[in-house]
Amino acid sequence: MTLALAVAVTGLTIASAATSPAFSSPQDSWSALLAGIGLAFPVCSPLLLAVLASRQVDIEHQSNGWIFAQTSRVTPGALCRLKLLTTGPGVGLATITASLLVLAFGLLAGDGGAPPWGLWVGYTLCVLAVNLVVLGLHILLAARIQNQLVGLGIGVLGTLFGVFASAMPAAIAHITPWGYYSLVAVAEYQGEELMLQRPAVVSIAALAALAALGFTAVTTFFDHKEA
């Protein structure tokens, strides 16, 4: 699933940029790629992360794994934290790999000179943080709700919200984790012109901190709840 995430984001970004007139313009080729990857992550990530979290957790529901783990003194909350710690690095690797592959494509196929390194690194780190937050949320949903179709349905809704959040006021985009995909975007069209901007680093840092506290609090509650 993490490989699918990297491939899907890379493929969609290249397809989006290659069909954009801006990509053939030397001064806009990197902006086109940044705009493409800014669209690809919210399209691909929410559902694939929901599926990944579901596969990690559903086995516990199917085989009474929660109770079996407790016999080894591993509480449900600790099990959720372990699942995030073991799955998160794969998601991080997929996110960074997709970013590097798109960057390599731009260097090989474009003629726009040196890439905007600061924006590229900043976007990659910010979207990585959003991906990990969404992954943690879906692990909690998958652990709490036995019917995994619910989590997958929320993933689909997250995709829609992530894609259309860029057209919404920033205050609304801040409400859900999926809205932050639009807040980290560093290139977007204003009319027919591509404009570069810095990601909302402060908002992403606040999201990461709140998500860490929330995940810890919810899994601590799971620790004191019978499986």
N, C-alpha and C positions, 0 to 999 in steps of 0.2 A: 504493500500500500504506500509506503514511503517512496519507493521507486516510481510508482504511478504518479504520485504528487509531483515529483521533480520533472518527469517526462511531460505530464499534462501542462504544467505551468510553462515549461520551456517551449513546447510545441505551440501552445496558444499565443504566447508572446511573439514568437517569430512569425506566425501566420498573421497576427494582427498588425505587426510592424511592416511586414513585407507588402501588405495590401494598402498601407497608408501612403499617400502622396508625400507626406513629410519625411518619410524615410529616405527618399531619393534626394532630399535637399541636404547638402553638407552641414548646414548650420542647425538642422532639425533632426538629424538621424538618431542621435542619442536621446533626444526628447521623445521621439516616436517609440523607441525601445522602452524607455521608462514609463511612458503612458501604457504601452502594451502589457508590461509586467504588472503595472498597477491595476490593470483589469483582470489579468490572468489569475492572480492569487485569490481575490474574492470569488471568482467563478469556480475555481478548482478546490480550494482549501476546505471550506466549511463541510461539504458532504464527505470528502475523503477523510477528513479528521474524525467526523462522526462515525464513519465505518471502521476506522482504525481503533477508536476507543471502544466501539461495540464489540469488536472481535477480541479485544483484550479482556473485557469484563464478562461477556456473555457466558464464557466457559464456567465461571463461578456460579452463575444461575443454573446452568444445565447439569452440573455435577456436584451440587451442594458444596462447592469449593469454599464458600464463606465459612461453613461449619468445620470443614476439614482443616482450614487454615487456623481456626481458633483452637483446635486441638493441639496445634504446635505453638500456641500463644502468639499468633499473628492475627491481630484484630482486623475487622473490615476496613477501618480507616487507614491502618498501616499498609494494608494490601493495596488500597487505592493510591497511596503515596508512592509505593514501590512501582506500581504500574506507570505512574507519571514519570518517575525517575528513569525507568527502563525504556519507555516509549519516546520520551521527549528528545533524547539525543538523535534518534532516527529522524524525527520531524525536523530538528535543527539541521541535520546533515542534508536532508532533502531540500530544505529552503535555501541553504547556502549553495548547494549544487546547482539548483535551478538558476539562481542569480549569476553564478559563475559561467554557466553554459550560455545564458543570454548575453553576458558581457563578452564572452569569446566570439559569439556570432557577430556582435557589433564590431569587434576589432577586425574580424576577417572580412565581413561583407560591407561594412560601412566605410565612408570616406569623410567622416566628420571630425577627424582628428582625435585628440585624447578625450577619453570619457570624463564626465563630471564625477571624479572619484568620491568627493565628499557626499554628494547626493546619493550616489550608488551605495556606498557603505552605510550611510544613514538609513536609507530605505530598507536595505537588507536586514539590518539589526532590528528596526522597528517592526517589520512584517514578521520577523522571527518571533518577537515578543507576542504579537497578536496571535500567531499560530499556536504558541504554547498555551496562551490563555484559553483559546477556544478548545484545544485538546483537553485541558484540565476540566473545563466545564462539561464536556461530553463524557469524560470518565465518571464524573459525579452523577450525571443524568443516567448513564448506563448502569451504574451501581445501584441507584435508587429506584429506577423503573425497570422492571423485569422485561417488559415488552420492548425489544430493541427497535421496533419500527417507530416508536415515539421519538427516540433520539435521532433516527435517520430523517424523520419528517422535520424535526427542528433544524437539522443540518440543511435540508432543502430550503426552508424558510430563511436560514442564515445566509445562504447563497444569494437569494433574492434581495435581502436587506443589504448585504455587502455590496452588491452591484449597483443598487439604486441609491445607496446612502450618499453618494457624491452629489446627487441632485437635491438632497435634503439640507435643511439648515444644520450647521455644525452641532447645535444643541441636541438635535434629535439623533445625530450620528453617535453622540457620546453615550446614549442610553444603553445600547447593547454592545457586546464585544465585536460583533460583526461590523458595526458601523465604523470601527476604528480602521478597517481596511481602507476606507476613503480618507481618513485623517492622516494616514501615513503616505498616501500617494504624493509623489513629488513632481508629476507632470500631468496636466489635464488640459483639455480643449476649452478655450473661452471663445465662443463663436467658432471661427475656422482657424484660430491661431493657437499653437501649442505654447503653454506657459509653464515654466519651471517654478517650483516653490519648495520650501523646506518642510519636512514632515513635522507633525505636531508632537515633538519629542516630550514636552511636559505632560501632555495628555497620555501618551503611551507609558511614560514612567509611572504616572498615577494609576493607570489601568493595571500595570504589572504589580504594583504594590498592593492594591486592593484585591486583585485576584489571588495573590499569594496568601494574604490574610484570610480571605474568604475560603480558599481551598483548605487551609490549615484548620479553620474553625469547623467547616463541614465534616472533614475527615475525623476531627477530634470528636464530633458528635457521633459519627459512625462507630468510633472506638467504644462508646458507652451504650451502644444499641445492640441488642441481640441480633445475630445473623438470621 
